[in-house]
């Protein structure tokens, strides 16, 4: 009988790598999300009919139940960085995660993987981090053997971080730096996907919480300097944005459609996003983390003068 895996948020950045690996492992993959048309690109990762798209909003109990019916594995990758409307974090990252976990348990799923984030904490000042923590708690309450993965900032060819600042470096006369001393531990998207696969195959991963990060922590300021170096602009000046000015910018940006920068994101930027050292990581799952130097230059070449052709 065909094994079924359901990936909520499978059409996103991390999702496409997870879906590829599930298809290679011969799962029948259901990509569940609000807009099934977004899954067209990932459907080519498997055989004809192996990867199917389903409409299943994480606020809809009935749709979630239909999506996970008969599933052996359920993976939740759903998360948002900015609220489309008030209450979005709570509905998506806290209540949505709980709904998926309860439905997975009711459907008799063997494994559930919840991809959360470093810094998830129900006591956090940030609504993003607070609802990530609430989502973890709801998952553990409904599905005690669920595996929780907490990645730092995730990088890869389609990321919205290194690509964003590389694009800005090409256009801006100076590079703005917010909270330059804040440290990150960037983790490669392929390593995160491998961690998801390890979580559904290793018995010792059931019920565990893992922090996923790269080999080293690096400050935001040094990340910007690295991007400038890789894109052939090492002499570009950095502008350290004062925190007060950043707060004003965030308040104004929240008025722009799509909310390119929010006050909640500014709160997150003021805290290190690195491994605590108190929880197991990629190595415990048998994965050697790849550094940014091994991956990032390959996909930022297009931002170099002349498109990297000279």
C-alpha positions in Angstrom: 0.0 0.0 0.0 1.2 3.5 -0.9 2.5 5.4 2.1 1.0 8.9 2.4 2.7 12.1 3.7 0.9 15.4 4.1 2.9 18.6 4.0 1.1 21.7 5.2 2.9 24.7 3.6 4.6 22.4 1.2 4.6 24.9 -1.7 6.8 27.3 0.2 10.6 27.7 0.4 11.4 24.9 2.8 8.4 22.9 1.5 9.7 22.3 -2.0 12.9 20.6 -0.5 10.8 18.5 1.9 8.4 17.4 -0.9 11.4 16.4 -3.2 12.8 14.2 -0.5 9.5 12.6 0.3 8.9 11.8 -3.4 12.3 10.2 -3.6 11.4 8.1 -0.6 8.4 6.9 -2.6 5.7 8.6 -0.5 2.4 9.7 -2.0 2.7 13.4 -1.1 -0.3 15.7 -0.5 0.7 19.4 -0.5 -1.9 21.2 1.6 -2.4 24.9 1.6 -4.8 27.8 1.1 -3.9 28.1 -2.6 -3.4 24.8 -4.4 -2.2 26.6 -7.5 1.0 27.5 -5.6 2.0 23.8 -5.6 2.4 23.5 -9.4 6.1 23.9 -9.2 6.6 21.2 -6.6 4.4 18.7 -8.4 7.2 18.1 -11.0 9.4 16.7 -8.2 7.8 13.3 -8.5 6.1 10.9 -10.8 2.9 11.8 -12.5 0.2 11.8 -9.9 2.6 11.2 -7.0 2.4 14.8 -5.7 -1.1 16.2 -5.4 -2.3 19.7 -4.2 -5.1 20.1 -1.7 -6.9 23.1 -0.5 -6.7 23.1 3.3 -6.5 26.3 5.3 -5.1 25.8 8.8 -8.2 27.5 10.2 -10.5 24.9 8.7 -10.9 21.8 10.8 -12.9 19.9 8.2 -10.4 20.6 5.4 -7.5 19.6 7.6 -9.2 16.3 8.6 -9.8 15.5 4.9 -6.1 16.3 4.1 -4.7 14.0 6.7 -7.1 11.1 6.2 -5.0 7.9 5.8 -1.7 9.7 6.3 1.3 8.0 7.8 3.3 11.2 8.1 2.1 14.8 8.7 4.5 17.7 8.5 3.6 21.3 9.4 5.7 24.0 7.8 3.1 26.8 8.0 4.3 30.1 9.4 4.1 33.9 8.6 6.5 36.7 9.3 3.9 39.4 9.3 0.2 39.4 10.0 -2.1 40.0 7.0 -4.7 41.1 9.6 -4.9 41.3 13.4 -4.9 37.9 15.0 -3.1 36.3 12.1 -0.2 35.0 14.2 -2.5 33.4 16.7 -4.8 31.8 14.1 -2.0 30.5 11.9 1.0 29.6 14.2 -0.8 28.7 17.5 -4.3 27.5 16.7 -3.5 26.2 13.3 -0.6 24.0 14.6 -2.9 22.6 17.3 -5.6 21.8 14.7 -3.2 19.9 12.5 -1.8 18.0 15.5 -5.3 16.9 16.7 -6.3 15.9 13.2 -3.1 13.9 12.7 -3.7 12.1 16.0 -7.3 11.4 15.1 -6.3 10.0 11.7 -3.8 7.6 13.3 -0.7 9.2 11.7 2.5 7.5 12.8 4.7 10.7 12.8 4.1 14.4 13.1 6.8 17.0 12.5 6.3 20.6 13.6 8.8 23.1 12.1 8.9 26.0 14.6 11.7 28.5 15.0 14.6 29.3 17.4 13.3 31.7 19.9 9.8 30.2 20.1 8.7 31.1 23.6 5.2 31.7 25.0 6.7 34.5 27.2 8.3 36.4 24.4 7.7 40.1 23.7 7.4 39.2 20.0 4.0 38.0 18.8 5.7 35.8 16.2 7.9 34.0 18.8 5.1 33.9 21.3 2.6 32.2 18.9 5.4 29.8 17.7 5.8 28.8 21.3 2.0 28.4 21.8 1.9 26.3 18.6 4.6 23.9 20.0 2.6 23.6 23.3 -0.6 22.8 21.4 1.2 20.2 19.2 2.8 18.4 22.2 -0.6 18.4 24.0 -2.4 16.7 21.1 0.4 14.5 19.7 3.1 13.8 22.5 5.4 12.0 20.1 5.6 14.8 17.6 9.1 16.0 16.7 9.7 19.8 16.9 12.4 21.4 14.8 13.6 24.9 15.5 15.7 26.4 12.7 17.6 29.6 12.8 17.3 31.8 9.7 17.2 29.4 6.6 19.2 30.1 3.5 19.2 28.6 0.0 18.8 29.6 -3.6 15.2 30.8 -3.2 15.6 32.4 0.3 14.2 35.8 1.2 17.1 36.9 3.2 20.5 36.7 1.4 18.7 37.4 -1.9 16.9 40.4 -0.5 20.1 42.1 0.8 22.1 41.2 -2.3 19.4 42.9 -4.4 19.5 46.0 -2.1 23.3 46.0 -2.4 23.0 46.3 -6.1 20.8 49.4 -5.9 21.4 51.3 -2.6 24.3 53.8 -2.3 24.9 52.6 1.3 23.8 49.5 3.1 21.5 50.0 6.1 22.2 47.8 9.1 19.6 47.3 11.9 20.7 45.8 15.2 24.1 44.9 13.7 25.4 43.0 16.8 22.5 40.5 16.7 23.8 37.1 15.9 22.3 34.5 13.6 23.2 30.9 12.9 22.1 30.4 9.3 21.1 26.9 8.3 20.9 25.5 4.8 17.4 24.6 3.6 18.6 21.2 2.4 19.8 20.4 5.9 16.4 21.5 7.3 14.7 19.1 4.8 17.1 16.3 5.7 16.2 16.9 9.4 12.5 16.6 8.6 13.2 13.2 6.9 15.3 12.1 9.8 12.5 13.0 12.2 10.0 10.8 10.3 12.5 7.8 10.0 14.5 7.7 13.3 12.8 6.2 16.3 15.0 8.2 18.6 13.6 11.5 17.2 10.0 10.9 18.2 9.0 13.4 20.9 12.2 15.3 20.6 13.0 19.0 20.2 15.9 19.9 17.9 17.6 23.3 17.3 18.8 23.6 13.7 21.7 25.9 12.9 24.8 26.2 10.7 28.4 25.6 11.9 28.9 29.1 13.2 27.1 32.1 14.6 27.6 35.4 12.7 26.4 39.0 13.5 23.9 40.7 11.2 26.6 43.3 10.4 29.0 40.6 9.3 26.3 38.9 7.2 25.9 42.2 5.3 29.6 42.5 4.9 29.8 38.9 3.6 27.0 39.6 1.1 28.8 42.7 -0.2 32.0 40.7 -0.6 30.3 37.9 -2.4 28.5 40.3 -4.8 31.6 42.2 -5.6 30.9 45.4 -3.6 33.2 45.1 -0.5 33.8 48.8 -0.4 30.2 49.8 0.0 29.6 51.8 3.2 27.4 50.5 6.0 24.9 52.8 7.7 24.0 51.8 11.3 20.3 52.7 11.7 19.6 54.1 15.1 17.0 52.0 17.0 14.7 55.0 17.4 14.7 55.6 13.7 14.1 51.9 13.0 11.0 52.0 15.2 9.6 54.9 13.2 10.4 53.1 9.9 8.7 49.9 11.1 5.6 51.8 12.1 5.4 53.5 8.7 6.2 50.2 6.9 3.2 48.5 8.5 1.0 50.9 6.5 2.3 49.6 3.2 0.5 46.7 1.5 2.4 43.5 2.3 4.0 45.0 5.4 7.7 44.9 4.3 9.0 45.5 7.8 7.1 45.5 11.1 7.6 46.4 14.8 7.3 42.7 15.7 10.2 41.9 13.3 12.2 44.7 14.9 11.7 43.0 18.3 13.0 39.8 16.9 16.0 41.5 15.4 17.0 42.7 18.8 17.6 39.2 20.1 20.2 36.6 19.1 18.9 33.8 16.9 21.4 31.1 17.7 21.5 27.7 19.2 21.2 27.6 22.9 23.4 24.5 23.3 20.8 22.9 25.6 19.0 20.9 22.9 20.2 18.5 20.3 20.9 19.7 16.8 21.6 18.6 13.3 24.5 16.4 14.3 22.2 14.4 16.6 20.1 13.6 13.5 23.2 12.4 11.6 23.5 15.6 9.5 26.7 17.7 9.0 25.5 21.3 8.7 26.7 23.2 5.6 28.2 26.6 6.0 27.0 29.7 4.1 30.4 29.8 2.3 29.6 26.4 0.6 26.3 27.5 -0.8 25.6 31.2 -0.9 28.2 32.3 -3.5 26.6 30.0 -6.0 23.2 31.7 -6.0 24.3 35.3 -5.4 26.6 35.4 -8.5 23.7 37.0 -10.5 24.0 40.0 -8.2 27.6 40.7 -9.1 28.4 43.5 -11.6 27.7 42.3 -15.1 25.6 39.5 -13.6 28.7 37.5 -12.6 29.8 37.1 -16.2 33.0 39.1 -15.7 
